[in-house]
Amino acid sequence: MKGAFSSAEQVIDRMTRHFMYPDTPYGVESGGDPDFIPELTYEEFKNFHARFYSPANSYIILYGNMNMEERLEWMDKEYLSNFDVIETNSEIKYQQIFNQPIEKDIYYPVGKEESLENKTYYSCGVVIGDYKDDELALAMTILQYTLLQAPGAPLKQALLDAKLGKDIMSSYDSGLLQPTLMIVTKDAPANKLEEFKEVINKTLKDIVKNGLNKKALKAAINYFEFKYRESDFGRAPKGLVFTINALETWLYDENNPTSRLETNKIFKKLNEKVDTDYFENLIDIYILNNNHKVFVTANPSNTIAEEKEAALKAKLKAYKETLTKEQLEQLVIDTKALKEYQATPSTEEDLKTIPLLTIEDIDDYVEPLYNKEEEIDGVKIIKHDLFTNGIGYLRLHFNTKNISNHLVPYIGLLSKVLGKVDTSKHTYQDLTVEINANTGGISNPLTIISLNDNDFLPYFTIKASSLFEKSEFVINIINEIIKESDFSNEKRLYEIIAEIKSQLQMYLMGAGHAAAYTRAGSYVRSYLKYQDETDGIGQYLFIEQLEKDFQNRKEEVINTLKTLIQ
């Protein structure tokens, strides 16, 4: 927990929620705050678990094509009937609405020798209505994307142009009793809170007065509607995602588990409201003129980590002095016993109690392959004739095996830049609008196929999805992105590089184990070296240096990207 609590992004997110919901469970850390965990007794821990971690306080969802009655009978017999009914009150109360916005200052730890310059974070948290309004929840999701997430989004761009951060992060959480919109700037100068507030207010007031870009708004609605209809959530099973969505209302109303899943009619309503002032009014009511608002400044500190550690040591020392010699000896014995217990492997008898699949449990039916190899204009393609609900999926793979080793990090950069810069026909903002209005998205992942420890096939991949009738648009827009992208806008290129650096930092903080594995493996496996240099620690070090020395290397960057795309 200490690692998670030292991350600046985690600190400002957690503390903003703490100040927004001071009287509800949303204001405290469910996994335990390291500063207070030492105060938790074993008995308190056991009692809390026994009270709340019971089937009587659970929500069970079954997903898939099954005999529902049979599954429910099995669940009752094998699971639920083994537990007693416990009366548990886990209801979450509404936070009383603030009379006026509040401001708070907090500190987060950085390295002892690390510079404090441009390391400040600013956040704005706003409570948006309550869980009951399904239309508002979806409308705010679309509005947040339009204002803050899409490339060139007006509020995000205004904050970047004001140099109030090198990366702008935002989220809208509709799964709370009282949903929350959060805006966070990262790596900003100190003492700029008033400017942060001013830019947000001025930008949003201008939008309310002059209106949102209707085409961009319609494109965002199409983008989300496509995703909802497609129900392709990447690695996350759709059943799990549907479950999470259902809980957004079911947790607070036992008679309303499905309203968040019934989105078709809501999308239709929102499309009809685009040409009205509906979305502008949402900004005016729920953001500009909303007193339940928190502004938090997270300041970097070289000493706070040491101060907390010293305070903990002093606290433990004071506690130790209250113990008798016998109590101290018992603590030593208990600690030794715990370590021995943790280090002792489970017995074979215990291991047999864990349910395992057998060969007989695995269906021996193998889905047939539908691959057809064809040739178009001398280019080999693989065609898949599968039912896709009217959606076409396109993958273009460009072999990058012959790219010089010193250019490999630039391949990683190109994958993150392509589609986010101007072309000869579109600004990057208009390009995003066109893609969102006509497709389910276009992305540029890197694909690495390992042949053995010393050989692999790297591909620069372009992925796209759309309705079949939009296939020609997809081909044309990809052709435009590949052949006509303009990398010469230095300001835009620096923004992207700074954003990449920020995102890689967060990845390394949140998945350091995975990055470390790739980095260690890069010394013995060629494909892991490629992966590290294009999307791991090697890529971060490369991007970090580019961002730091951009003015001196910008021509090199521009020319290299031009060379690679050709």
C-alpha positions as CSV (number, residue, x, y, z in Angstrom):
1,M,0.0,0.0,0.0
2,K,2.9,2.4,0.7
3,G,4.0,2.2,-2.9
4,A,0.5,3.0,-4.2
5,F,0.2,5.8,-1.7
6,S,3.4,7.5,-2.8
7,S,2.3,7.9,-6.4
8,A,1.3,11.5,-7.0
9,E,-1.6,10.5,-9.2
10,Q,-2.9,8.2,-6.5
11,V,-2.4,10.8,-3.8
12,I,-4.3,13.6,-5.6
13,D,-7.1,11.3,-6.7
14,R,-7.6,9.8,-3.2
15,M,-7.3,13.1,-1.4
16,T,-9.7,14.9,-3.8
17,R,-12.3,12.2,-3.1
18,H,-11.6,12.5,0.6
19,F,-12.4,16.2,0.6
20,M,-15.4,15.8,-1.6
21,Y,-17.0,13.1,0.5
22,P,-15.8,13.9,4.1
23,D,-18.8,12.2,5.7
24,T,-19.2,9.0,3.6
25,P,-17.2,5.8,2.9
26,Y,-16.1,7.4,-0.4
27,G,-13.8,9.7,1.6
28,V,-11.7,6.9,3.0
29,E,-9.4,4.3,1.5
30,S,-11.1,0.9,1.4
31,G,-7.8,-1.0,1.3
32,G,-6.5,0.7,4.3
33,D,-4.3,3.8,4.7
34,P,-0.7,2.8,5.7
35,D,-0.6,5.7,8.2
36,F,-3.5,4.1,10.1
37,I,-3.1,0.3,9.4
38,P,-0.8,-0.1,12.5
39,E,-3.8,1.0,14.6
40,L,-6.0,-1.9,13.3
41,T,-6.3,-4.8,15.8
42,Y,-6.6,-8.4,14.7
43,E,-10.0,-8.7,16.3
44,E,-11.3,-5.5,14.6
45,F,-10.0,-7.0,11.3
46,K,-11.8,-10.3,11.9
47,N,-15.0,-8.7,13.0
48,F,-15.2,-6.4,10.0
49,H,-14.6,-9.3,7.6
50,A,-17.3,-11.5,9.4
51,R,-19.8,-8.7,9.3
52,F,-19.5,-7.5,5.8
53,Y,-17.8,-10.3,3.7
54,S,-20.9,-12.5,3.7
55,P,-23.2,-13.8,0.9
56,A,-25.9,-11.9,2.7
57,N,-24.1,-8.7,1.8
58,S,-23.2,-9.8,-1.8
59,Y,-24.5,-9.3,-5.3
60,I,-24.4,-12.4,-7.5
61,I,-24.7,-12.1,-11.3
62,L,-24.8,-15.1,-13.8
63,Y,-23.8,-14.3,-17.4
64,G,-24.0,-16.6,-20.4
65,N,-26.2,-19.2,-22.1
66,M,-27.1,-21.6,-19.3
67,N,-29.9,-23.4,-17.5
68,M,-30.6,-20.7,-15.0
69,E,-32.8,-22.8,-12.7
70,E,-30.1,-25.5,-12.6
71,R,-27.3,-23.0,-11.8
72,L,-29.3,-21.3,-9.0
73,E,-30.2,-24.7,-7.4
74,W,-26.5,-25.7,-7.5
75,M,-25.4,-22.4,-6.0
76,D,-28.0,-22.7,-3.2
77,K,-27.0,-26.3,-2.4
78,E,-23.2,-26.0,-2.7
79,Y,-22.6,-22.4,-1.5
80,L,-25.4,-20.2,-0.1
81,S,-27.0,-22.8,2.2
82,N,-23.7,-23.1,4.1
83,F,-24.0,-19.6,5.5
84,D,-26.3,-18.0,8.0
85,V,-28.3,-14.9,7.2
86,I,-26.5,-11.9,8.7
87,E,-28.3,-8.6,9.1
88,T,-25.8,-6.1,7.6
89,N,-26.4,-2.4,7.0
90,S,-23.9,-1.4,4.3
91,E,-26.0,1.5,3.0
92,I,-24.0,4.5,1.8
93,K,-25.5,7.8,2.9
94,Y,-25.6,10.9,0.7
95,Q,-22.9,13.5,1.3
96,Q,-24.5,16.9,2.2
97,I,-24.0,19.3,-0.7
98,F,-21.4,22.0,0.0
99,N,-22.5,25.6,0.4
100,Q,-19.4,26.8,-1.4
101,P,-16.3,25.3,-3.2
102,I,-13.4,24.5,-1.0
103,E,-9.6,24.6,-1.5
104,K,-7.0,22.3,0.0
105,D,-3.2,21.9,-0.1
106,I,-1.5,18.5,0.3
107,Y,2.0,17.1,-0.2
108,Y,3.3,14.0,-2.0
109,P,6.8,12.5,-1.8
110,V,9.6,12.9,-4.4
111,G,13.2,11.8,-4.2
112,K,15.5,13.5,-1.7
113,E,17.7,15.0,-4.4
114,E,14.9,15.5,-7.0
115,S,14.0,19.0,-8.2
116,L,10.7,20.4,-7.1
117,E,10.3,22.6,-10.2
118,N,7.2,21.9,-12.3
119,K,6.1,19.0,-10.2
120,T,2.8,20.4,-8.8
121,Y,-0.6,18.8,-9.5
122,Y,-3.9,20.7,-9.5
123,S,-7.3,18.9,-9.4
124,C,-10.9,20.0,-9.6
125,G,-13.5,17.5,-8.4
126,V,-17.2,18.1,-8.9
127,V,-20.2,16.1,-7.7
128,I,-22.6,15.6,-10.6
129,G,-26.2,14.7,-9.6
130,D,-26.9,11.2,-8.3
131,Y,-26.9,7.6,-9.6
132,K,-30.6,7.6,-10.6
133,D,-30.2,9.7,-13.8
134,D,-29.1,7.2,-16.5
135,E,-29.3,9.9,-19.2
136,L,-27.1,12.3,-17.2
137,A,-24.6,9.6,-16.6
138,L,-24.1,8.8,-20.3
139,A,-24.3,12.5,-21.3
140,M,-21.5,13.4,-18.8
141,T,-19.4,10.5,-20.1
142,I,-19.7,11.9,-23.6
143,L,-19.2,15.5,-22.4
144,Q,-16.0,14.6,-20.4
145,Y,-14.6,13.0,-23.5
146,T,-15.5,15.9,-25.7
147,L,-14.1,18.5,-23.3
148,L,-11.1,16.8,-21.9
149,Q,-10.0,13.5,-23.6
150,A,-10.3,13.8,-27.4
151,P,-7.1,15.1,-29.1
152,G,-7.5,18.9,-29.1
153,A,-10.4,18.8,-26.7
154,P,-11.1,22.5,-25.8
155,L,-10.7,22.5,-22.1
156,K,-7.7,20.2,-22.2
157,Q,-6.0,22.3,-24.9
158,A,-6.8,25.5,-23.0
159,L,-5.0,24.1,-19.9
160,L,-2.0,23.0,-22.0
161,D,-1.8,26.3,-23.8
162,A,-1.8,28.1,-20.4
163,K,1.2,25.9,-19.5
164,L,-0.7,24.6,-16.4
165,G,0.6,21.1,-16.9
166,K,2.3,18.8,-19.4
167,D,-0.5,16.3,-19.2
168,I,-4.2,16.7,-18.5
169,M,-6.1,13.8,-17.0
170,S,-9.8,13.5,-16.4
171,S,-12.4,11.0,-15.3
172,Y,-16.1,10.7,-14.8
173,D,-17.2,8.0,-12.3
174,S,-20.9,7.2,-12.6
175,G,-20.7,4.2,-10.3
176,L,-20.9,6.3,-7.1
177,L,-24.1,7.2,-5.3
178,Q,-23.2,10.8,-6.2
179,P,-21.1,10.6,-9.4
180,T,-17.9,12.6,-9.8
181,L,-16.1,14.5,-12.5
182,M,-12.4,15.1,-11.9
183,I,-9.9,17.2,-13.9
184,V,-6.2,16.9,-13.0
185,T,-3.1,18.7,-14.4
186,K,0.2,17.0,-14.0
187,D,3.7,18.6,-13.8
188,A,2.6,22.2,-13.5
189,P,4.4,25.2,-12.0
190,A,3.8,26.0,-8.3
191,N,1.3,28.6,-7.1
192,K,-0.9,28.5,-10.1
193,L,-4.2,27.4,-8.6
194,E,-6.0,30.6,-9.3
195,E,-4.9,30.4,-13.0
196,F,-6.1,26.8,-13.1
197,K,-9.5,27.8,-11.8
198,E,-9.6,30.9,-14.1
199,V,-8.8,28.8,-17.3
200,I,-11.5,26.3,-16.4
201,N,-14.1,28.9,-15.7
202,K,-13.3,31.1,-18.7
203,T,-13.1,28.2,-21.2
204,L,-16.4,26.7,-20.0
205,K,-18.2,30.0,-19.9
206,D,-17.1,30.7,-23.5
207,I,-18.4,27.2,-24.5
208,V,-21.7,27.8,-22.8
209,K,-22.0,31.2,-24.6
210,N,-20.8,30.2,-28.0
211,G,-21.8,26.5,-28.0
212,L,-19.9,23.3,-28.3
213,N,-18.6,22.0,-31.6
214,K,-21.7,20.0,-32.7
215,K,-19.8,17.9,-35.1
216,A,-17.3,16.9,-32.4
217,L,-20.2,16.1,-30.0
218,K,-22.0,14.0,-32.6
219,A,-18.8,12.2,-33.3
220,A,-18.3,11.4,-29.6
221,I,-21.8,10.1,-29.3
222,N,-21.2,7.8,-32.3
223,Y,-17.9,6.7,-30.9
224,F,-19.5,5.6,-27.6
225,E,-22.6,4.1,-29.2
226,F,-20.4,2.0,-31.5
227,K,-18.4,0.7,-28.5
228,Y,-21.6,-0.1,-26.5
229,R,-23.1,-1.9,-29.4
230,E,-19.9,-3.7,-30.3
231,S,-19.4,-4.7,-26.7
232,D,-15.7,-5.3,-27.4
233,F,-13.8,-4.4,-24.2
234,G,-10.4,-5.8,-25.1
235,R,-9.1,-8.2,-22.5
236,A,-12.0,-7.6,-20.2
237,P,-14.8,-10.2,-20.6
238,K,-18.0,-8.5,-21.7
239,G,-19.9,-10.3,-18.9
240,L,-17.6,-8.7,-16.3
241,V,-18.1,-5.2,-17.9
242,F,-21.9,-5.7,-18.0
243,T,-21.8,-6.7,-14.3
244,I,-19.8,-3.6,-13.3
245,N,-22.3,-1.4,-15.3
246,A,-25.3,-3.1,-13.6
247,L,-23.8,-2.5,-10.2
248,E,-23.8,1.3,-10.8
249,T,-27.6,1.3,-10.1
250,W,-28.2,-2.1,-8.4
251,L,-25.9,-1.2,-5.4
252,Y,-28.2,1.6,-4.5
253,D,-31.6,0.3,-5.7
254,E,-32.3,-3.4,-5.4
255,N,-35.1,-3.1,-8.0
256,N,-33.0,-1.4,-10.6
257,P,-30.1,-3.6,-11.8
258,T,-30.3,-3.1,-15.6
259,S,-30.9,0.5,-16.4
260,R,-27.2,1.2,-17.1
261,L,-27.4,-1.5,-19.8
262,E,-30.4,0.0,-21.6
263,T,-28.4,2.5,-23.6
264,N,-29.9,2.4,-27.1
265,K,-32.8,4.7,-26.3
266,I,-30.5,7.1,-24.4
267,F,-28.2,7.4,-27.3
268,K,-31.2,8.3,-29.5
269,K,-32.3,11.0,-27.1
270,L,-28.8,12.5,-26.8
271,N,-28.4,12.6,-30.6
272,E,-31.7,14.5,-30.8
273,K,-30.4,17.0,-28.2
274,V,-27.1,17.8,-29.8
275,D,-28.5,20.7,-31.8
276,T,-30.1,22.2,-28.7
277,D,-28.4,23.8,-25.7
278,Y,-28.7,20.6,-23.7
279,F,-25.0,19.8,-23.3
280,E,-24.1,23.5,-22.8
281,N,-26.7,23.6,-19.9
282,L,-25.1,20.6,-18.3
283,I,-21.8,22.5,-18.2
284,D,-23.5,25.6,-16.8
285,I,-25.5,23.7,-14.1
286,Y,-23.2,20.9,-13.0
287,I,-19.8,22.4,-13.4
288,L,-19.8,26.2,-13.5
289,N,-22.6,26.9,-11.0
290,N,-22.1,23.9,-8.7
291,N,-20.9,24.6,-5.2
292,H,-20.1,21.0,-4.4
293,K,-16.6,21.5,-5.9
294,V,-13.1,20.8,-4.5
295,F,-9.8,22.3,-5.7
296,V,-6.7,20.5,-4.5
297,T,-3.1,21.4,-4.9
298,A,-0.6,18.6,-4.6
299,N,2.9,20.0,-3.8
300,P,6.1,17.9,-4.2
301,S,8.1,17.4,-1.0
302,N,11.7,16.0,-0.6
303,T,11.1,15.4,3.1
304,I,7.6,14.2,3.7
305,A,8.4,10.5,3.3
306,E,11.2,10.7,5.9
307,E,8.9,12.7,8.2
308,K,6.2,10.1,8.0
309,E,8.8,7.3,8.6
310,A,10.2,9.1,11.6
311,A,6.7,9.7,13.0
312,L,5.9,6.0,12.6
313,K,9.2,5.0,14.3
314,A,8.5,7.3,17.2
315,K,5.0,5.9,17.5
316,L,6.2,2.4,17.6
317,K,9.0,3.3,20.1
318,A,6.4,4.8,22.4
319,Y,4.2,1.7,22.1
320,K,7.2,-0.5,22.8
321,E,7.9,1.3,26.0
322,T,4.4,0.5,27.3
323,L,5.1,-3.3,26.9
324,T,6.5,-5.6,29.6
325,K,9.5,-7.8,29.1
326,E,7.1,-10.8,28.7
327,Q,5.0,-9.0,26.1
328,L,8.0,-8.2,24.1
329,E,9.3,-11.7,24.2
330,Q,5.8,-13.0,23.1
331,L,5.9,-10.6,20.1
332,V,9.2,-12.0,19.0
333,I,7.8,-15.5,19.3
334,D,4.6,-14.7,17.4
335,T,6.5,-12.9,14.6
336,K,8.9,-15.9,14.2
337,A,5.9,-18.3,14.1
338,L,4.2,-16.1,11.5
339,K,7.3,-16.1,9.3
340,E,7.6,-19.9,9.6
341,Y,3.9,-20.3,8.8
342,Q,4.3,-18.1,5.7
343,A,7.4,-19.9,4.5
344,T,5.9,-23.4,5.0
345,P,4.5,-24.9,1.8
346,S,0.9,-26.1,1.9
347,T,0.4,-29.9,2.5
348,E,-0.7,-32.2,-0.3
349,E,-3.9,-32.7,1.6
350,D,-4.6,-28.9,1.6
351,L,-3.7,-28.6,-2.0
352,K,-6.3,-31.3,-2.9
353,T,-9.1,-29.1,-1.5
354,I,-8.5,-26.5,-4.3
355,P,-10.8,-27.2,-7.3
356,L,-8.9,-28.0,-10.5
357,L,-9.9,-28.7,-14.0
358,T,-9.4,-32.2,-15.4
359,I,-8.9,-33.3,-19.0
360,E,-12.5,-34.5,-19.0
361,D,-13.7,-31.0,-18.1
362,I,-12.3,-29.6,-21.4
363,D,-14.4,-29.8,-24.5
364,D,-12.6,-31.5,-27.3
365,Y,-14.5,-29.6,-30.0
366,V,-12.2,-27.3,-31.9
367,E,-13.6,-24.3,-33.8
368,P,-12.8,-24.5,-37.5
369,L,-10.5,-21.9,-39.0
370,Y,-12.2,-19.6,-41.5
371,N,-9.0,-18.1,-43.0
372,K,-8.8,-17.6,-46.7
373,E,-5.6,-16.4,-48.3
374,E,-6.2,-14.1,-51.3
375,E,-4.2,-11.6,-53.3
376,I,-5.2,-8.0,-54.1
377,D,-2.9,-6.0,-56.4
378,G,0.0,-8.3,-55.7
379,V,-0.5,-8.0,-51.9
380,K,-1.4,-11.2,-49.9
381,I,-4.3,-10.8,-47.5
382,I,-6.0,-13.1,-45.1
383,K,-9.8,-13.0,-45.2
384,H,-12.0,-14.1,-42.3
385,D,-15.7,-14.9,-43.2
386,L,-17.2,-14.7,-39.7
387,F,-20.4,-13.2,-38.3
388,T,-19.5,-9.8,-36.9
389,N,-22.9,-8.2,-36.5
390,G,-22.3,-5.9,-39.5
391,I,-18.9,-4.7,-38.3
392,G,-15.8,-5.0,-40.4
393,Y,-12.4,-5.3,-38.7
394,L,-9.2,-4.4,-40.5
395,R,-5.6,-5.1,-39.5
396,L,-2.6,-3.8,-41.5
397,H,0.7,-5.2,-40.5
398,F,4.0,-3.5,-41.6
399,N,7.1,-5.6,-41.0
400,T,9.7,-3.4,-39.2
401,K,12.4,-6.1,-38.9
402,N,14.8,-4.2,-41.1
403,I,14.6,-1.0,-39.2
404,S,18.0,-0.1,-37.8
405,N,18.5,-0.8,-34.0
406,H,19.0,2.9,-33.2
407,L,15.7,3.8,-34.7
408,V,13.6,1.2,-32.8
409,P,12.7,3.6,-30.0
410,Y,11.3,6.0,-32.7
411,I,9.0,3.1,-33.9
412,G,7.4,3.3,-30.4
413,L,7.1,7.1,-30.7
414,L,5.6,6.8,-34.2
415,S,2.9,4.4,-32.9
416,K,1.8,7.0,-30.3
417,V,2.1,10.0,-32.6
418,L,0.4,8.8,-35.8
419,G,-3.2,9.9,-36.0
420,K,-2.7,12.7,-33.5
421,V,-1.0,15.2,-35.8
422,D,-2.3,17.3,-38.7
423,T,-2.6,15.8,-42.2
424,S,-2.7,17.7,-45.5
425,K,-6.5,17.5,-45.4
426,H,-7.4,17.7,-41.7
427,T,-6.2,19.3,-38.5
428,Y,-5.6,16.7,-35.8
429,Q,-8.8,17.8,-34.1
430,D,-10.9,17.4,-37.3
431,L,-9.2,14.1,-38.0
432,T,-10.3,12.8,-34.6
433,V,-13.9,14.0,-35.3
434,E,-14.0,12.3,-38.7
435,I,-12.7,9.0,-37.3
436,N,-15.1,9.0,-34.3
437,A,-18.0,10.0,-36.6
438,N,-17.4,7.2,-39.1
439,T,-15.6,4.3,-37.3
440,G,-15.3,2.4,-34.1
441,G,-11.7,3.8,-33.7
442,I,-8.3,3.5,-35.4
443,S,-5.2,2.6,-33.4
444,N,-1.5,1.8,-34.0
445,P,-0.3,-0.9,-31.7
446,L,3.0,-2.7,-32.2
447,T,2.8,-6.5,-32.7
448,I,5.7,-8.7,-31.8
449,I,5.7,-12.4,-32.7
450,S,8.4,-14.4,-30.8
451,L,9.9,-17.2,-32.9
452,N,12.5,-18.2,-30.3
453,D,14.7,-16.4,-27.8
454,N,16.9,-14.9,-30.5
455,D,14.5,-14.3,-33.3
456,F,11.1,-12.5,-33.7
457,L,8.9,-10.7,-36.1
458,P,8.0,-7.1,-35.3
459,Y,5.1,-5.4,-37.0
460,F,3.8,-1.8,-37.0
461,T,0.0,-2.5,-36.9
462,I,-2.9,-0.3,-37.8
463,K,-6.3,-1.5,-36.4
464,A,-9.6,-0.2,-37.5
465,S,-13.3,-1.2,-37.0
466,S,-16.4,0.2,-38.7
467,L,-19.7,-0.7,-40.2
468,F,-19.3,-2.4,-43.6
469,E,-20.7,0.6,-45.4
470,K,-17.9,2.8,-44.0
471,S,-15.1,0.5,-45.2
472,E,-14.1,2.9,-48.0
473,F,-13.8,5.7,-45.6
474,V,-11.6,3.6,-43.3
475,I,-9.2,2.8,-46.2
476,N,-9.1,6.4,-47.4
477,I,-8.5,7.9,-43.9
478,I,-5.8,5.3,-43.1
479,N,-4.1,6.1,-46.5
480,E,-4.3,9.8,-45.5
481,I,-2.8,9.2,-42.1
482,I,0.1,7.1,-43.5
483,K,0.9,9.2,-46.5
484,E,0.0,12.8,-45.6
485,S,0.7,13.2,-41.8
486,D,2.5,16.4,-41.1
487,F,5.0,16.1,-38.2
488,S,6.3,19.7,-38.5
489,N,4.1,21.3,-35.9
490,E,6.7,21.6,-33.1
491,K,4.2,22.7,-30.5
492,R,1.9,19.8,-31.1
493,L,4.8,17.3,-31.3
494,Y,6.1,18.5,-27.9
495,E,2.6,18.2,-26.4
496,I,2.4,14.6,-27.5
497,I,5.9,13.7,-26.3
498,A,5.1,15.3,-22.9
499,E,1.9,13.3,-22.7
500,I,3.6,10.1,-23.6
501,K,6.2,10.7,-20.9
502,S,3.4,11.2,-18.3
503,Q,1.5,8.1,-19.4
504,L,4.6,5.9,-19.3
505,Q,5.4,7.2,-15.8
506,M,2.0,6.2,-14.6
507,Y,2.4,2.8,-16.3
508,L,5.7,2.2,-14.6
509,M,4.3,3.2,-11.2
510,G,1.2,1.0,-11.6
511,A,2.8,-2.0,-13.4
512,G,6.5,-1.8,-12.4
513,H,6.7,-5.6,-12.0
514,A,5.7,-6.1,-15.7
515,A,8.1,-3.4,-16.8
516,A,10.9,-4.8,-14.7
517,Y,10.3,-8.3,-16.2
518,T,10.5,-6.9,-19.7
519,R,13.6,-4.9,-18.9
520,A,15.4,-7.9,-17.3
521,G,14.4,-10.2,-20.1
522,S,15.7,-7.7,-22.7
523,Y,19.2,-8.7,-21.9
524,V,18.6,-12.3,-22.9
525,R,15.7,-12.3,-25.3
526,S,15.6,-10.2,-28.5
527,Y,11.8,-9.7,-28.6
528,L,11.8,-8.4,-25.1
529,K,14.5,-6.0,-25.9
530,Y,12.4,-4.7,-28.8
531,Q,9.4,-4.5,-26.5
532,D,11.3,-2.6,-23.8
533,E,12.6,0.0,-26.3
534,T,9.2,0.6,-27.8
535,D,6.9,0.5,-24.8
536,G,8.8,-0.2,-21.6
537,I,11.6,1.4,-19.5
538,G,13.8,1.8,-22.6
539,Q,11.0,3.8,-24.3
540,Y,10.5,5.9,-21.2
541,L,14.2,6.8,-20.9
542,F,14.1,7.7,-24.6
543,I,11.0,9.8,-24.3
544,E,12.2,11.5,-21.1
545,Q,15.4,12.6,-22.9
546,L,13.5,13.8,-26.0
547,E,11.1,15.9,-23.8
548,K,14.1,17.4,-21.8
549,D,16.1,18.2,-24.9
550,F,13.3,18.9,-27.4
551,Q,14.5,22.2,-28.6
552,N,17.8,20.8,-29.6
553,R,16.5,17.6,-31.1
554,K,13.2,18.6,-32.7
555,E,14.5,18.6,-36.2
556,E,16.0,15.1,-35.7
557,V,12.6,13.9,-34.3
558,I,10.6,15.4,-37.2
559,N,12.9,14.1,-39.9
560,T,13.2,10.6,-38.3
561,L,9.4,10.3,-38.1
562,K,9.1,11.4,-41.8
563,T,11.7,8.8,-42.8
564,L,10.0,5.9,-40.9
565,I,6.5,6.6,-42.2
566,Q,7.9,6.5,-45.8
